[in-house]
Amino acid sequence: MDRIDTVAGRIGADQLGAVLTHEHVFVVQEDFRLNYLPEWDEDAEVDNAVATLTRLKSAGIDTIMDVSVLGIGRNIERVARVAAQVDLNIVAATGFFTFNDLPFQMHYTGPALGFDVPEPLDALFMRDITEGIGPTQIKAGFLVCVIEAEGLTVGVERVMRSVGRVAAQSGLPIVVHTNPHTQSGLVAQRVLAEEGVDLTRVILAHSGDSTDLDYLMRVADAGSVLGMDRFGVDLLLPHADRVDTVLALIDRGYGDRIVLSQDAFCYSDWFDQHAIDVVADQWDYFQVTGRVVPDLRSHGVSDSVVSMMLRDVPARLLTPSGSAVGGARPISEITGLSPEKQA
């Protein structure tokens, strides 16, 4: 039960090492790329990602959790090309990224039909976990959902409840993209708990965008892990404030409910690189190792606490629990369809 699926194969929890829990390799929507990125060079972008992640390994990071899922672009075969050339573990995710609505492929399925039929998202996510993503045998190691300032829209709730059901069945952890300024982590905790999720296996991502200690301690007291994961995005909150918030939480005894990351990428079609250089010139994969950890240590944070946030907490989360993947129900049982009709 301590085996964890990565893009390059299954490893033991003791092989995870230092983990960044919220990163991307590529954020590239294929329909956008095919129509509006004529300059895209597949081999060059893979080579760039290999070089970047090789530097990250040299900086002391052994594993990244790639939170790229449907809705923001996930090409697992492209990521696999990178994983095959780096001495760094990449854990892939399943789930769906939406701030409000689901795509039309989901509008006339499941609950959208208005009567009691299975939620097709459950089968899609479980397939990624038990059989493999797309045409590959690469299995997802965690799930992702989103609740932003738009709140619990119909689309957001469908995804979140499906992610919750599949997580409870598979034993895998969940990363929830939240907006701490609207305290959406509280809504996520309620919905996921209703679906049987163990909240200690939930990372509330982007908690580090806030200095509201009352809110952060409230969601941590319910068991969830605080994703302090946008170091370098000073436009949303300056670096010093992010570090001070982590220090305050550690001082209050929450070091065992914190993970660190940057939400960086090798390539993203969301951003113009020239604009990033102007508004977020420190945003890259190397903030945690190059700035955050040295700053924490300079303020007296012990190596054991740093190791807890980078190693112990991620390893606990990524190790399947409960019934775990091996005990997951077959997809036909989840959907109510025979294997023949699924095909």
Salt bridges, closest charged atoms under 4 A:
ASP5 OD2 - ARG10 NH2 3.04
GLU30 OE1 - ARG33 NH2 2.90
GLU30 OE2 - ARG78 NH1 3.15
GLU42 OE2 - ARG78 NE 2.81
ASP43 OD1 - ARG81 NH2 3.03
ASP62 OD1 - LYS57 NZ 2.73
ASP62 OD2 - ARG311 NH2 3.99
ASP101 OD2 - HIS107 NE2 3.37
GLU119 OE1 - ARG158 NE 2.81
ASP122 OD2 - ARG165 NE 2.80
ASP128 OD2 - ARG74 NH2 3.12
GLU131 OE1 - ARG127 NE 3.82
GLU148 OE2 - HIS177 NE2 3.00
GLU157 OE2 - ARG161 NE 2.80
GLU194 OE1 - ARG161 NH2 2.72
GLU194 OE2 - ARG190 NH1 3.26
GLU195 OE2 - ARG161 NH1 2.83
GLU195 OE1 - ARG165 NH1 3.75
ASP209 OD2 - ARG230 NH1 2.61
ASP209 OD1 - ARG242 NH1 2.99
ASP229 OD2 - HIS22 ND1 3.91
ASP229 OD1 - HIS206 ND1 2.89
ASP256 OD1 - ARG257 NE 3.09
ASP263 OD1 - HIS22 NE2 3.60
ASP263 OD1 - HIS24 NE2 3.06
ASP263 OD2 - HIS206 NE2 3.95
ASP263 OD2 - ARG230 NE 3.32
ASP295 OD2 - HIS239 NE2 2.76
ASP303 OD1 - ARG297 NE 2.90
